[in-house]
Amino acid sequence: MQRALKPRDHRRAQRLDVRLEAELREPGSSQRFEVTVVDLSVVGFRCETSFTLKPGQRVFVTIPGLGPIEAVVEWRRLYAYGCSFDRPLHTAVFDLLVARHRKR
């Protein structure tokens, strides 16, 4: 009997469940809209919003207590979006955000 192979997880870093309100804006725009970040890693995040984003779109995410962080939308599923940071978060910043906003 063969065992089913698990799909490979191609993530570059561990993602942790969080819940935090943030804002997104497009480069060159001052219009911001709210998103809820639901998981976070040092290289990206998943968020939910009713606003429409497109894969490949560049955005700035502003997390309370941090300045804007440039990212790109990698994928979309209904109201959920996966985004990757242009530069990874510093480990200390990631640890602080997870400590404050970890979903339990």
DSSP file (Angstrom, degrees, kcal/mol; ACC not computed):
  #  RESIDUE AA STRUCTURE BP1 BP2  ACC     N-H-->O    O-->H-N    N-H-->O    O-->H-N    TCO  KAPPA ALPHA  PHI   PSI    X-CA   Y-CA   Z-CA
    1    1 A M              0   0    0      0, 0.0     2,-0.3     0, 0.0     0, 0.0   0.000 360.0 360.0 360.0 129.5    0.0    0.0    0.0
    2    2 A Q        -     0   0    0      3,-0.0     2,-0.3     1,-0.0     3,-0.0  -0.694 360.0-131.5 -91.2 141.3    1.4    3.4   -1.0
    3    3 A R        -     0   0    0     -2,-0.3     2,-0.2     1,-0.1    -1,-0.0  -0.690  28.8-108.6 -86.6 143.7    1.1    6.4    1.3
    4    4 A A        -     0   0    0     -2,-0.3     2,-0.3     1,-0.1    -1,-0.1  -0.518  34.3-122.8 -69.7 135.5   -0.1    9.6   -0.2
    5    5 A L        -     0   0    0     -2,-0.2    -1,-0.1     1,-0.1     3,-0.1  -0.617  21.4-123.0 -79.9 137.7    2.7   12.1   -0.5
    6    6 A K        -     0   0    0     -2,-0.3     3,-0.1     1,-0.1    -1,-0.1  -0.564  33.7-102.3 -75.8 142.3    2.1   15.4    1.2
    7    7 A P        -     0   0    0      0, 0.0     2,-0.2     0, 0.0    -1,-0.1  -0.378  43.4-105.9 -62.1 144.8    2.3   18.5   -1.1
    8    8 A R        -     0   0    0      1,-0.1     2,-0.7    -3,-0.1    -3,-0.0  -0.510  23.1-135.1 -74.8 138.5    5.6   20.3   -0.7
    9    9 A D        -     0   0    0     -2,-0.2    -1,-0.1     1,-0.1    -3,-0.0  -0.857  18.2-172.0 -94.4 114.8    5.5   23.5    1.2
   10   10 A H        +     0   0    0     -2,-0.7    -1,-0.1     2,-0.0     2,-0.1   0.223  36.7 132.5 -94.8  14.5    7.6   26.0   -0.8
   11   11 A R        -     0   0    0      1,-0.1     3,-0.1     4,-0.0    -2,-0.1  -0.386  50.8-148.2 -68.1 145.0    7.6   28.7    1.7
   12   12 A R  S    S+     0   0    0      1,-0.1     2,-0.3    -2,-0.1    -1,-0.1   0.612  78.0  21.8 -87.8 -13.6   10.9   30.3    2.5
   13   13 A A  S    S-     0   0    0     28,-0.0     2,-0.1    29,-0.0    -1,-0.1  -0.988  90.6 -87.6-152.4 155.8   10.1   31.1    6.1
   14   14 A Q        -     0   0    0     -2,-0.3     2,-0.4    -3,-0.1    28,-0.4  -0.424  39.2-148.2 -65.4 134.6    7.8   30.0    8.9
   15   15 A R        -     0   0    0     -2,-0.1     2,-0.4    26,-0.1    26,-0.2  -0.877  10.0-160.4-105.8 140.0    4.5   31.8    9.0
   16   16 A L  E     -A   40   0A   0     24,-2.6    24,-2.1    -2,-0.4     2,-0.3  -0.939  24.6-109.0-121.0 143.6    2.7   32.4   12.2
   17   17 A D  E     +A   39   0A   0     -2,-0.4    86,-2.0    22,-0.2     2,-0.3  -0.533  49.5 158.6 -70.3 127.9   -1.0   33.2   12.7
   18   18 A V  E     -G  102   0B   0     20,-1.6     2,-0.3    -2,-0.3    84,-0.2  -0.848  32.2-146.7-135.9 172.7   -1.5   36.8   13.8
   19   19 A R  E     +     0   0A   0     82,-1.9     2,-0.3    -2,-0.3    19,-0.2  -0.834  35.8 143.6-145.9 108.0   -4.4   39.3   13.7
   20   20 A L  E     -A   37   0A   0     17,-1.7    17,-2.9    -2,-0.3     2,-0.4  -0.998  44.7-123.9-147.8 143.7   -3.5   42.9   13.2
   21   21 A E  E     +A   36   0A   0     -2,-0.3     2,-0.3    15,-0.2    15,-0.2  -0.695  40.5 162.3 -85.5 135.1   -5.1   45.8   11.4
   22   22 A A  E     -A   35   0A   0     13,-2.6    13,-2.4    -2,-0.4     2,-0.4  -0.833  30.6-120.5-140.7 176.5   -2.8   47.5    8.8
   23   23 A E  E     -AB  34  62A   0     39,-2.0    39,-3.1    -2,-0.3     2,-0.3  -0.960  17.1-160.5-125.8 146.1   -3.1   49.8    5.9
   24   24 A L  E     +AB  33  61A   0      9,-2.7     9,-2.1    -2,-0.4     2,-0.3  -0.917  12.1 171.9-119.4 150.0   -2.1   49.4    2.3
   25   25 A R  E     - B   0  60A   0     35,-1.6    35,-2.8    -2,-0.3     7,-0.1  -0.981  31.8-114.0-149.5 155.8   -1.5   52.0   -0.4
   26   26 A E    >   -     0   0    0      5,-0.5     3,-2.1    -2,-0.3    33,-0.2  -0.613  47.7 -89.2 -84.5 149.0   -0.1   51.9   -3.9
   27   27 A P  T 3  S+     0   0    0      0, 0.0    -1,-0.1     0, 0.0     3,-0.1  -0.334 115.6  19.9 -55.9 136.0    3.2   53.6   -4.7
   28   28 A G  T 3  S+     0   0    0      1,-0.3     2,-0.4    -3,-0.1    -2,-0.0   0.400 106.2 102.4  84.2  -2.7    2.6   57.2   -5.6
   29   29 A S    <   -     0   0    0     -3,-2.1    -1,-0.3     2,-0.1     0, 0.0  -0.871  54.3-162.3-113.7 146.6   -0.8   57.3   -4.0
   30   30 A S        +     0   0    0     -2,-0.4     2,-0.4    -3,-0.1    -1,-0.1   0.490  62.8 108.3 -99.6  -6.2   -1.8   58.8   -0.7
   31   31 A Q        -     0   0    0     -5,-0.1    -5,-0.5     2,-0.0     2,-0.3  -0.591  51.8-170.4 -74.6 124.4   -5.1   56.8   -0.6
   32   32 A R        -     0   0    0     -2,-0.4     2,-0.3    -7,-0.1    -7,-0.2  -0.848   7.8-166.7-113.9 150.5   -4.9   54.1    2.0
   33   33 A F  E     -A   24   0A   0     -9,-2.1    -9,-2.7    -2,-0.3     2,-0.2  -0.984  25.3-106.4-136.9 153.1   -7.2   51.2    2.7
   34   34 A E  E     +A   23   0A   0     -2,-0.3     2,-0.3   -11,-0.2    17,-0.3  -0.476  34.4 175.2 -81.9 143.0   -7.5   48.9    5.6
   35   35 A V  E     -A   22   0A   0    -13,-2.4   -13,-2.6    -2,-0.2     2,-0.6  -0.947  27.0-131.4-135.7 158.1   -6.5   45.2    5.6
   36   36 A T  E     -AC  21  48A   0     12,-2.3    12,-2.1    -2,-0.3     2,-0.5  -0.966  18.6-145.2-111.2 117.2   -6.3   42.6    8.3
   37   37 A V  E     +AC  20  47A   0    -17,-2.9   -17,-1.7    -2,-0.6    10,-0.3  -0.719  21.8 175.5 -81.3 123.8   -3.0   40.7    8.4
   38   38 A V  E     +     0   0A   0      8,-2.7   -20,-1.6    -2,-0.5     2,-0.3   0.590  63.9  18.6-111.4 -15.8   -3.8   37.1    9.3
   39   39 A D  E     -AC  17  46A   0      7,-1.4     7,-2.2   -22,-0.3     2,-0.3  -0.982  65.7-168.5-152.4 155.8   -0.4   35.5    9.1
   40   40 A L  E     +AC  16  45A   0    -24,-2.1   -24,-2.6    -2,-0.3     2,-0.3  -0.992  10.5 169.9-145.1 142.2    3.1   36.8    9.0
   41   41 A S  E >   - C   0  44A   0      3,-2.8     3,-0.5    -2,-0.3    48,-0.1  -0.863  51.7 -98.1-138.1 176.1    6.7   35.7    8.3
   42   42 A V  T 3  S+     0   0    0    -28,-0.4    47,-2.9    -2,-0.3     3,-0.1   0.719 124.2  41.9 -69.7 -18.0    9.9   37.6    7.9
   43   43 A V  T 3  S-     0   0    0     45,-0.2    42,-2.1     1,-0.2     2,-0.3   0.472 125.5 -28.6-108.5  -2.9    9.5   37.4    4.1
   44   44 A G  E <   -CD  41  84A   0     -3,-0.5    -3,-2.8    40,-0.3     2,-0.3  -0.993  50.9-125.6 176.2-171.3    5.8   38.2    3.7
   45   45 A F  E     -CD  40  83A   0     38,-2.4    38,-3.1    -2,-0.3     2,-0.4  -0.976  13.3-129.6-155.4 162.3    2.2   38.2    4.9
   46   46 A R  E     +CD  39  82A   0     -7,-2.2    -8,-2.7    -2,-0.3    -7,-1.4  -0.981  33.0 178.2-117.2 134.5   -1.3   37.1    4.1
   47   47 A C  E     -CD  37  81A   0     34,-2.5    34,-2.7    -2,-0.4     2,-0.4  -0.886  21.3-140.2-133.3 164.7   -4.1   39.7    4.5
   48   48 A E  E     +CD  36  80A   0    -12,-2.1   -12,-2.3    -2,-0.3     2,-0.3  -0.982  31.0 148.5-125.9 138.7   -7.8   40.0    4.0
   49   49 A T        -     0   0    0     30,-2.0   -14,-0.1    -2,-0.4    -2,-0.0  -0.979  49.1-130.4-161.0 156.6   -9.6   43.0    2.5
   50   50 A S  S    S+     0   0    0     -2,-0.3     2,-0.1   -16,-0.3   -15,-0.1   0.552  83.3  97.1 -87.4  -8.5  -12.7   43.8    0.5
   51   51 A F  S    S-     0   0    0    -17,-0.3     2,-0.5    28,-0.1    -2,-0.1  -0.484  81.5-113.1 -77.7 152.3  -10.5   46.0   -1.8
   52   52 A T        +     0   0    0     -2,-0.1     2,-0.3     2,-0.0    -2,-0.1  -0.765  36.9 174.2 -94.4 125.9   -9.3   44.5   -5.1
   53   53 A L        -     0   0    0     -2,-0.5     3,-0.0     4,-0.0     0, 0.0  -0.877  19.3-139.5-121.2 157.6   -5.6   43.9   -5.6
   54   54 A K    >   -     0   0    0     -2,-0.3     3,-2.4    27,-0.0    19,-0.3  -0.943  27.5-100.1-120.8 140.6   -3.9   42.1   -8.5
   55   55 A P  T 3  S+     0   0    0      0, 0.0    19,-0.2     0, 0.0     3,-0.1  -0.323 112.6  29.5 -54.1 136.1   -1.0   39.7   -8.5
   56   56 A G  T 3  S+     0   0    0     17,-3.5     2,-0.2     1,-0.3    18,-0.1   0.198  88.9 133.9  94.9 -14.1    2.2   41.5   -9.4
   57   57 A Q    <   -     0   0    0     -3,-2.4    16,-2.7    16,-0.2    -1,-0.3  -0.486  52.5-133.8 -72.1 135.9    0.9   44.8   -7.9
   58   58 A R  E     + E   0  72A   0     14,-0.2     2,-0.3    -2,-0.2    14,-0.2  -0.711  32.7 169.7 -89.0 141.1    3.3   46.7   -5.8
   59   59 A V  E     - E   0  71A   0     12,-2.6    12,-2.8    -2,-0.3     2,-0.5  -0.938  32.6-130.7-143.1 163.3    2.0   48.1   -2.5
   60   60 A F  E     -BE  25  70A   0    -35,-2.8   -35,-1.6    -2,-0.3     2,-0.5  -0.992  22.2-157.7-114.4 127.4    3.2   49.6    0.8
   61   61 A V  E     -BE  24  69A   0      8,-2.7     8,-2.5    -2,-0.5     2,-0.6  -0.898   0.8-159.0-104.1 133.5    1.9   48.0    4.0
   62   62 A T  E     -BE  23  68A   0    -39,-3.1   -39,-2.0    -2,-0.5     5,-0.1  -0.950   6.5-169.6-114.8 114.2    1.9   50.1    7.1
   63   63 A I    >   -     0   0    0     -2,-0.6     3,-2.7     4,-0.5   -41,-0.1  -0.856  41.2 -91.9 -99.8 133.6    1.8   48.1   10.3
   64   64 A P  T 3  S+     0   0    0      0, 0.0     3,-0.1     0, 0.0    -1,-0.1  -0.175 114.8  20.4 -49.6 129.7    1.1   50.2   13.5
   65   65 A G  T 3  S+     0   0    0      1,-0.3     2,-0.3    -3,-0.0    -3,-0.0   0.291 114.6  82.0  93.7  -9.1    4.4   51.2   15.0
   66   66 A L  S <  S-     0   0    0     -3,-2.7    -1,-0.3     1,-0.0     3,-0.1  -0.884  77.6-116.1-124.4 156.6    6.4   50.7   11.8
   67   67 A G        -     0   0    0     -2,-0.3    -4,-0.5     1,-0.2    -6,-0.1  -0.248  58.9 -61.0 -76.7 176.4    6.9   52.8    8.7
   68   68 A P  E     -E   62   0A   0      0, 0.0     2,-0.5     0, 0.0    -6,-0.2  -0.345  51.2-156.0 -62.7 139.7    5.7   51.7    5.3
   69   69 A I  E     -E   61   0A   0     -8,-2.5    -8,-2.7    -3,-0.1     2,-0.2  -0.979  15.2-127.4-120.7 126.0    7.2   48.4    4.0
   70   70 A E  E     +E   60   0A   0     -2,-0.5    16,-2.5   -10,-0.2    17,-0.5  -0.502  39.6 158.8 -76.9 139.6    7.2   47.8    0.3
   71   71 A A  E     -EF  59  85A   0    -12,-2.8   -12,-2.6    14,-0.3     2,-0.4  -0.925  32.3-130.1-149.5 170.3    5.8   44.5   -0.9
   72   72 A V  E     -EF  58  84A   0     12,-2.2    12,-2.4    -2,-0.3     2,-0.5  -0.990  26.4-117.1-129.1 140.3    4.3   42.8   -4.0
   73   73 A V  E     + F   0  83A   0    -16,-2.7   -17,-3.5    -2,-0.4    10,-0.3  -0.648  31.6 179.1 -75.2 123.0    1.0   40.9   -4.2
   74   74 A E  E     -     0   0A   0      8,-3.5     2,-0.3    -2,-0.5     9,-0.2   0.810  59.4  -5.2 -95.2 -37.3    1.9   37.3   -5.1
   75   75 A W  E     - F   0  82A   0      7,-1.4     7,-1.8   -21,-0.1     2,-0.4  -0.974  54.3-147.3-155.4 164.8   -1.6   35.7   -5.2
   76   76 A R  E     + F   0  81A   0     -2,-0.3     2,-0.3     5,-0.2     5,-0.2  -1.000  11.0 177.3-140.3 137.4   -5.3   36.2   -4.6
   77   77 A R  E >   - F   0  80A   0      3,-2.8     3,-2.6    -2,-0.4     2,-0.4  -0.864  69.1 -63.5-138.4 103.7   -8.1   33.9   -3.4
   78   78 A L  T 3  S-     0   0    0     -2,-0.3    -1,-0.0     1,-0.3   -30,-0.0  -0.405 122.6 -11.4  54.1-108.7  -11.4   35.8   -3.1
   79   79 A Y  T 3  S+     0   0    0     -2,-0.4   -30,-2.0    -3,-0.1     2,-0.4   0.319 119.7  92.6-102.3   7.6  -10.7   38.3   -0.3
   80   80 A A  E <   -DF  48  77A   0     -3,-2.6    -3,-2.8   -32,-0.2     2,-0.4  -0.833  52.7-172.7-105.3 141.4   -7.3   36.9    0.8
   81   81 A Y  E     -DF  47  76A   0    -34,-2.7   -34,-2.5    -2,-0.4     2,-0.5  -0.993  16.0-147.8-134.4 138.4   -4.0   38.0   -0.6
   82   82 A G  E     -DF  46  75A   0     -7,-1.8    -8,-3.5    -2,-0.4    -7,-1.4  -0.925  23.8-177.0-104.3 128.9   -0.5   36.7   -0.2
   83   83 A C  E     -DF  45  73A   0    -38,-3.1   -38,-2.4    -2,-0.5     2,-0.4  -0.947  15.8-148.7-128.1 145.6    2.3   39.4   -0.3
   84   84 A S  E     -DF  44  72A   0    -12,-2.4   -12,-2.2    -2,-0.4   -40,-0.3  -0.935  21.5-122.9-114.4 138.8    6.0   39.2   -0.2
   85   85 A F  E     - F   0  71A   0    -42,-2.1   -14,-0.3    -2,-0.4   -15,-0.0  -0.460  12.2-133.2 -73.0 146.8    8.2   41.9    1.3
   86   86 A D  S    S+     0   0    0    -16,-2.5    -1,-0.1     1,-0.2   -15,-0.1   0.892  99.7  21.9 -64.5 -39.1   10.9   43.5   -0.9
   87   87 A R  S    S-     0   0    0    -17,-0.5    -1,-0.2   -45,-0.0     3,-0.1  -0.995  97.8-106.4-128.5 136.1   13.3   43.1    2.0
   88   88 A P        -     0   0    0      0, 0.0   -45,-0.2     0, 0.0     2,-0.1  -0.213  38.7-105.0 -58.9 148.0   12.8   40.6    4.8
   89   89 A L        -     0   0    0    -47,-2.9     2,-0.1   -48,-0.1   -47,-0.0  -0.438  40.1-101.5 -66.7 146.3   11.8   41.9    8.2
   90   90 A H     >  -     0   0    0      1,-0.1     4,-2.5    -2,-0.1     3,-0.4  -0.481  31.8-120.0 -64.6 142.3   14.5   42.0   10.8
   91   91 A T  H  > S+     0   0    0      1,-0.2     4,-2.8     2,-0.2     5,-0.2   0.860 112.9  53.6 -55.9 -39.5   14.1   39.0   13.2
   92   92 A A  H  > S+     0   0    0      2,-0.2     4,-2.0     1,-0.2    -1,-0.2   0.885 109.6  47.9 -65.3 -38.1   13.6   41.3   16.2
   93   93 A V  H  > S+     0   0    0     -3,-0.4     4,-2.5     2,-0.2    -2,-0.2   0.929 112.7  48.8 -67.0 -45.3   10.8   43.3   14.5
   94   94 A F  H  X S+     0   0    0     -4,-2.5     4,-2.6     1,-0.2     5,-0.2   0.937 111.2  49.9 -58.4 -48.2    9.1   40.0   13.5
   95   95 A D  H  X S+     0   0    0     -4,-2.8     4,-2.3     1,-0.2    -1,-0.2   0.887 111.0  49.7 -59.9 -40.1    9.4   38.7   17.0
   96   96 A L  H  X S+     0   0    0     -4,-2.0     4,-2.0     2,-0.2    -1,-0.2   0.928 111.5  47.9 -65.1 -46.1    7.9   41.9   18.5
   97   97 A L  H  X S+     0   0    0     -4,-2.5     4,-2.3     1,-0.2    -2,-0.2   0.915 113.3  47.6 -62.3 -43.1    5.0   41.9   16.0
   98   98 A V  H  X S+     0   0    0     -4,-2.6     4,-1.7     1,-0.2    -1,-0.2   0.910 110.1  52.6 -65.1 -41.5    4.2   38.2   16.7
   99   99 A A  H  < S+     0   0    0     -4,-2.3    -1,-0.2    -5,-0.2    -2,-0.2   0.875 116.8  39.7 -61.3 -36.7    4.4   38.8   20.5
  100  100 A R  H  < S+     0   0    0     -4,-2.0    -2,-0.2    -5,-0.1    -1,-0.2   0.810 130.1  24.9 -81.3 -31.3    1.9   41.6   20.3
  101  101 A H  H  < S+     0   0    0     -4,-2.3   -82,-1.9    -5,-0.2    -2,-0.2   0.243  76.5 143.4-125.6  13.2   -0.5   40.2   17.7
  102  102 A R  B  <  -G   18   0B   0     -4,-1.7     2,-0.5   -84,-0.2   -84,-0.3  -0.341  49.3-128.3 -61.1 131.3   -0.2   36.4   17.9
  103  103 A K              0   0    0    -86,-2.0   -86,-0.2     1,-0.1    -1,-0.1  -0.697 360.0 360.0 -81.2 127.0   -3.6   34.7   17.3
  104  104 A R              0   0    0     -2,-0.5    -1,-0.1     0, 0.0    -2,-0.1   0.406 360.0 360.0-108.8 360.0   -4.2   32.3   20.1
